[in-house]
Amino acid sequence: MSKSSDDPRRKLLQQLSALRDRIDPRAINHFLRKVDGWEPYDRESAGEAVRQFLTTRQDGGKFQDRLRREMAKKDQPE
């Protein structure tokens, strides 16, 4: 079994943590203000990809029904 220091995931997390420590928090806040409301994907393309995925399912629409229920839950205030 490998040592925890040899674990590539642990090394990556340590590298990410070190990078995060080097970034000026003001720069992060500036970036977040600039991208407020920006979506990192094209909504139409994402919707089409989901539709294509759902048409390939062979479960009689069970997955699609479950997906709709979960999305409806997300839209409802708690």
Secondary structure as UniProt FT lines:
FT   HELIX           4..6
FT   HELIX           8..22
FT   HELIX           25..34
FT   TURN            35..37
FT   HELIX           43..56
FT   TURN            60..61
FT   HELIX           62..75
//
